[in-house]
Amino acid sequence: MDLNQNPGNEEFENIKARLITDFTFSYFTLTAFFVATFILKYFFQISLYTEILFLLFSWAAYSYLAQYFIKKREINLKTLKSFNFFHYIIGLSFMTAIFYYIGGALWIGAIFYVFIILYASFLSNPKEGIIITSITFISYSLIVLLEYFNLIPYKGLFKLTSYLYQDSQYIVTTIMLIGVAFTLIFITGKNFGL
């Protein structure tokens, strides 16, 4: 161990490495969901909002560009720490919009918030992790309550009936997206777990 090493530089490098890792996994995760959604929409002809593809693509592009910015730009420790926190808030904004378009409380959308909570718990300090988890809960609840009080229109992917378990489009979409989600949650846990 180098006794002359500056602790500020070590903290900077640790945060920078975590952010690069986070953005890499975010980009990979979002690309996987974009491909799955694209296949569902255009190959299985499942009626999905185009906005979902746009949001996934935009979020993946943001992740890629943010990673590039961190790797190529000279930034100070304070800016890097702020960037570390606020990129979760940006991710939550994208996730909340996607959650709204895939059916809010009436479908599997809440499971996708798991990724943001997982990344925050592995890659942020405990205080930031609690704040991000709280904002995640508030974002989820906000969509559910706004729909409940008819302040925003419900945007569902499937006609809600008691026979959804027999709707082939519902079954294919649910199984495919849950499969992608479970696989990526495992990969995330495996790569970031202690």
C-alpha positions in Angstrom: 0.0 0.0 0.0 1.3 3.4 -0.9 1.4 5.6 2.3 1.6 8.7 0.2 -1.6 8.0 -1.6 -4.2 10.8 -1.3 -7.4 9.5 0.3 -9.4 12.0 -1.8 -8.0 10.5 -5.0 -8.9 7.0 -3.7 -12.5 8.0 -2.9 -12.7 9.7 -6.3 -11.5 6.6 -8.1 -13.8 4.3 -6.2 -16.9 6.5 -7.0 -15.8 6.8 -10.6 -15.3 3.0 -10.9 -18.7 2.4 -9.3 -20.5 4.8 -11.6 -18.8 3.3 -14.7 -19.9 -0.1 -13.5 -23.4 1.1 -12.7 -23.8 2.7 -16.1 -22.4 -0.3 -17.9 -25.0 -2.6 -16.2 -27.8 -0.1 -16.7 -27.0 0.1 -20.4 -26.9 -3.7 -20.6 -30.1 -4.1 -18.7 -32.0 -1.4 -20.7 -30.7 -2.8 -24.0 -32.0 -6.2 -23.0 -35.4 -4.8 -22.1 -35.5 -2.7 -25.3 -34.8 -5.8 -27.4 -37.4 -7.8 -25.5 -40.0 -5.0 -25.9 -39.1 -4.6 -29.6 -39.6 -8.4 -30.2 -42.9 -8.4 -28.4 -44.2 -5.3 -30.3 -43.0 -6.2 -33.8 -42.6 -10.0 -33.9 -45.4 -11.1 -31.6 -47.6 -8.1 -32.7 -48.4 -7.3 -29.0 -49.9 -3.8 -28.7 -47.3 -1.9 -26.7 -47.0 1.8 -26.5 -44.3 3.2 -28.7 -43.5 5.5 -25.8 -42.1 2.5 -23.9 -39.5 1.9 -26.7 -38.7 5.6 -26.8 -38.2 5.7 -23.0 -36.0 2.6 -22.9 -33.9 3.8 -25.8 -33.5 7.3 -24.2 -32.6 5.9 -20.8 -30.0 3.5 -22.4 -28.6 6.4 -24.4 -28.4 8.5 -21.3 -26.5 5.7 -19.5 -24.1 5.3 -22.3 -23.4 9.1 -22.7 -23.1 9.5 -18.9 -20.5 6.7 -18.8 -18.6 8.3 -21.7 -18.7 11.7 -19.9 -17.3 10.2 -16.7 -14.6 8.3 -18.5 -13.5 11.2 -20.7 -14.0 14.4 -18.8 -12.1 15.9 -15.9 -14.4 16.4 -13.0 -13.9 17.0 -9.3 -14.9 14.8 -6.4 -17.9 17.0 -5.4 -19.3 17.0 -9.0 -18.8 13.2 -9.2 -20.6 12.7 -5.9 -23.5 14.8 -7.0 -23.6 12.9 -10.3 -23.6 9.6 -8.4 -26.8 10.6 -6.6 -28.7 12.4 -9.3 -28.3 9.7 -11.9 -30.6 7.5 -9.7 -33.2 10.3 -9.7 -33.0 10.5 -13.5 -33.4 6.7 -13.7 -36.4 6.8 -11.4 -38.0 9.4 -13.7 -37.6 7.1 -16.7 -38.7 4.1 -14.6 -41.8 5.9 -13.4 -42.8 6.9 -16.9 -42.3 3.3 -18.1 -44.3 2.0 -15.1 -47.2 4.2 -16.1 -47.2 3.0 -19.7 -47.1 -0.7 -18.8 -50.2 -0.6 -16.6 -49.2 0.9 -13.3 -50.5 -1.0 -10.3 -52.4 -3.5 -12.5 -49.5 -5.3 -14.0 -45.9 -6.4 -13.2 -44.4 -3.0 -13.5 -43.4 -2.6 -9.8 -40.8 -5.4 -10.2 -38.7 -3.2 -12.5 -38.1 -0.7 -9.7 -36.0 -3.5 -8.1 -33.1 -2.7 -10.4 -32.8 0.9 -9.2 -33.1 -0.2 -5.5 -30.5 -3.0 -6.1 -28.0 -0.7 -7.8 -28.5 2.0 -5.2 -28.0 -0.5 -2.3 -24.8 -1.9 -3.8 -23.3 1.2 -5.2 -24.3 4.1 -2.9 -23.8 4.9 0.7 -26.6 3.9 3.1 -28.0 7.4 3.4 -28.3 7.8 -0.3 -29.7 4.3 -0.6 -32.5 5.1 1.8 -33.3 8.3 0.1 -33.4 6.6 -3.3 -35.6 3.8 -2.0 -37.9 6.3 -0.4 -38.2 8.3 -3.7 -38.8 5.0 -5.5 -41.7 4.2 -3.2 -43.1 7.8 -3.6 -42.8 7.5 -7.4 -44.6 4.2 -7.4 -47.3 5.4 -5.1 -47.8 8.6 -7.0 -48.7 6.8 -10.2 -51.0 4.4 -8.4 -52.8 7.2 -6.6 -53.0 9.5 -9.6 -54.7 6.7 -11.6 -56.9 5.8 -8.6 -58.3 9.4 -8.4 -58.6 9.6 -12.2 -56.1 12.5 -12.3 -54.3 10.8 -15.1 -55.8 8.2 -17.5 -55.0 4.6 -17.0 -52.6 3.3 -19.7 -52.8 -0.5 -19.7 -51.3 -2.9 -22.1 -54.1 -5.5 -21.8 -57.8 -5.4 -21.5 -58.4 -6.2 -17.9 -60.6 -9.2 -17.5 -60.7 -12.1 -15.1 -59.5 -14.3 -18.0 -56.1 -12.7 -18.5 -54.5 -15.9 -17.5 -55.9 -17.3 -20.8 -54.8 -14.3 -23.0 -51.8 -15.5 -25.0 -50.4 -12.0 -25.6 -50.5 -11.4 -21.8 -48.9 -14.7 -21.0 -46.1 -14.3 -23.6 -45.4 -10.7 -22.5 -45.4 -11.5 -18.8 -43.2 -14.6 -19.1 -40.7 -12.9 -21.4 -40.3 -9.7 -19.4 -40.3 -11.5 -16.0 -37.7 -13.9 -17.4 -35.5 -11.0 -18.5 -36.0 -9.2 -15.2 -35.2 -12.3 -13.1 -32.1 -13.1 -15.2 -30.8 -9.5 -14.9 -31.5 -9.3 -11.2 -29.5 -12.5 -10.8 -26.6 -11.1 -12.9 -26.7 -7.8 -10.9 -26.7 -9.6 -7.5 -23.9 -12.0 -8.7 -21.7 -9.1 -9.9 -22.4 -6.6 -7.1 -23.1 -8.9 -4.1 -20.6 -9.2 -1.3 
